[in-house]
Amino acid sequence: MAPPKGCQHYADLTEMSWDIQKYYHQRFSIFSKYDKGIWMTEDAWFGVTPEPVASTIAKHIASASSASKAILIDCFAGVGGNVIAFAQSERWKRIYAIEKDPRALACAKHNADIYGVRDRISWYEGDCFEILKTELVKLGPHSIIFASPPWGGKLFLVRYKASLTIAGPGYRSDSVFDLAKMQPYTLTDLLYPFQQLTEDVVLYLPRTSDVRQLANKSSEGSKTIVMHYCMEGASKAVCAYYGTFTFY
């Protein structure tokens, strides 16, 4: 089946735009079954969680969460990198995937089919904050929220005098990334509405995130676990675990 408009399966590097070509060499780290027909959007190449990282996060959430938690909600499902790993863990009674970009959602459903887990996931198209308040609000006591939000955009060209240089959002260049400047959602924009539904929230954030800001959002008397996730000796991102997670 051919991908719908806005979704692609690139079979060759030359088919891709210049700013995502380097990710093509990482395609089997992003999805080990890429050559089975994985679909991607242009933006997904910048933001999808690599499969080894997604699998490790899924194992950590499954083992560290309370046995009373049977539902996992992925609020920014994208093209399915994380939600597929959650479904493969077989830990959850039901998984809910929310994505407002219909192109990315089409990719996620197709990719979940390739991994044989599509039927374990309930799919929602729309704004995650509205869907949490209207469609999933009753699931709160039984749920864990996972969110891998946009961090601020993709690379772009900047002209300085006679030359062009590659620039990008602050998380790529800042030694410590200010989460109050993350776009389109700041740390507060994310955490406050999520915690109205459940105290157990996992945020997937830039590796340079300001740990002090993350700690300051901890509830009184509790600690927030911040864990780096690495590939080939380099940190790819951090997860901040808020709530009742217990790591042994």
Solvent accessible surface area in square Angstrom, and as a share of the most:
residue,aa,sasa,rsa
1,M,194,0.86
2,A,82,0.64
3,P,48,0.30
4,P,61,0.38
5,K,197,0.84
6,G,18,0.17
7,C,8,0.05
8,Q,43,0.19
9,H,59,0.26
10,Y,21,0.08
11,A,76,0.59
12,D,65,0.34
13,L,54,0.27
14,T,116,0.68
15,E,94,0.42
16,M,10,0.04
17,S,48,0.31
18,W,127,0.45
19,D,17,0.09
20,I,1,0.01
21,Q,59,0.26
22,K,109,0.46
23,Y,23,0.09
24,Y,19,0.07
25,H,132,0.59
26,Q,74,0.33
27,R,54,0.20
28,F,97,0.40
29,S,40,0.26
30,I,9,0.05
31,F,4,0.02
32,S,59,0.38
33,K,77,0.33
34,Y,6,0.02
35,D,95,0.49
36,K,142,0.60
37,G,19,0.18
38,I,0,0.00
39,W,13,0.05
40,M,1,0.00
41,T,6,0.03
42,E,53,0.24
43,D,86,0.45
44,A,13,0.10
45,W,5,0.02
46,F,36,0.15
47,G,52,0.50
48,V,23,0.13
49,T,3,0.02
50,P,20,0.12
51,E,41,0.18
52,P,68,0.43
53,V,3,0.02
54,A,0,0.00
55,S,35,0.22
56,T,52,0.30
57,I,0,0.00
58,A,2,0.02
59,K,138,0.58
60,H,51,0.23
61,I,0,0.00
62,A,22,0.17
63,S,85,0.55
64,A,4,0.03
65,S,15,0.10
66,S,43,0.28
67,A,102,0.79
68,S,77,0.50
69,K,18,0.08
70,A,31,0.24
71,I,15,0.07
72,L,0,0.00
73,I,0,0.00
74,D,1,0.01
75,C,2,0.01
76,F,33,0.14
77,A,6,0.05
78,G,24,0.23
79,V,4,0.02
80,G,0,0.00
81,G,10,0.10
82,N,11,0.06
83,V,0,0.00
84,I,6,0.03
85,A,7,0.06
86,F,0,0.00
87,A,2,0.01
88,Q,80,0.36
89,S,41,0.26
90,E,128,0.58
91,R,65,0.24
92,W,25,0.09
93,K,172,0.73
94,R,77,0.28
95,I,5,0.02
96,Y,31,0.12
97,A,0,0.00
98,I,1,0.00
99,E,21,0.09
100,K,121,0.51
101,D,35,0.18
102,P,76,0.48
103,R,111,0.40
104,A,8,0.06
105,L,9,0.04
106,A,34,0.26
107,C,0,0.00
108,A,0,0.00
109,K,53,0.23
110,H,33,0.15
111,N,0,0.00
112,A,0,0.00
113,D,80,0.41
114,I,40,0.20
115,Y,20,0.08
116,G,58,0.55
117,V,4,0.02
118,R,86,0.31
119,D,128,0.67
120,R,96,0.35
121,I,4,0.02
122,S,27,0.17
123,W,47,0.16
124,Y,56,0.21
125,E,104,0.47
126,G,21,0.20
127,D,50,0.26
128,C,6,0.04
129,F,32,0.14
130,E,88,0.40
131,I,16,0.08
132,L,7,0.03
133,K,128,0.54
134,T,91,0.53
135,E,107,0.48
136,L,3,0.02
137,V,76,0.44
138,K,182,0.77
139,L,41,0.21
140,G,2,0.02
141,P,98,0.62
142,H,96,0.43
143,S,0,0.00
144,I,0,0.00
145,I,0,0.00
146,F,1,0.00
147,A,0,0.00
148,S,20,0.13
149,P,6,0.04
150,P,62,0.39
151,W,49,0.17
152,G,29,0.28
153,G,46,0.45
154,K,85,0.36
155,L,29,0.14
156,F,102,0.42
157,L,90,0.45
158,V,57,0.33
159,R,162,0.59
160,Y,139,0.53
161,K,164,0.70
162,A,100,0.78
163,S,56,0.36
164,L,91,0.45
165,T,71,0.42
166,I,106,0.54
167,A,32,0.25
168,G,23,0.22
169,P,18,0.12
170,G,26,0.25
171,Y,28,0.11
172,R,84,0.31
173,S,90,0.58
174,D,61,0.32
175,S,104,0.67
176,V,80,0.46
177,F,8,0.03
178,D,46,0.24
179,L,0,0.00
180,A,64,0.49
181,K,143,0.61
182,M,1,0.00
183,Q,103,0.46
184,P,75,0.47
185,Y,30,0.11
186,T,30,0.17
187,L,5,0.03
188,T,71,0.41
189,D,65,0.34
190,L,0,0.00
191,L,4,0.02
192,Y,144,0.55
193,P,42,0.26
194,F,0,0.00
195,Q,64,0.28
196,Q,117,0.52
197,L,24,0.12
198,T,8,0.05
199,E,100,0.45
200,D,2,0.01
201,V,0,0.00
202,V,0,0.00
203,L,0,0.00
204,Y,8,0.03
205,L,0,0.00
206,P,2,0.01
207,R,125,0.46
208,T,23,0.14
209,S,8,0.05
210,D,16,0.08
211,V,81,0.47
212,R,170,0.62
213,Q,44,0.19
214,L,0,0.00
215,A,55,0.42
216,N,123,0.63
217,K,72,0.31
218,S,30,0.19
219,S,78,0.50
220,E,179,0.80
221,G,89,0.85
222,S,47,0.30
223,K,184,0.78
224,T,26,0.15
225,I,57,0.29
226,V,43,0.25
227,M,47,0.21
228,H,96,0.43
229,Y,7,0.03
230,C,74,0.45
231,M,29,0.13
232,E,175,0.78
233,G,82,0.79
234,A,54,0.42
235,S,31,0.20
236,K,81,0.34
237,A,0,0.00
238,V,3,0.02
239,C,0,0.00
240,A,0,0.00
241,Y,4,0.01
242,Y,6,0.02
243,G,35,0.34
244,T,66,0.38
245,F,20,0.08
246,T,65,0.38
247,F,61,0.26
248,Y,241,0.92
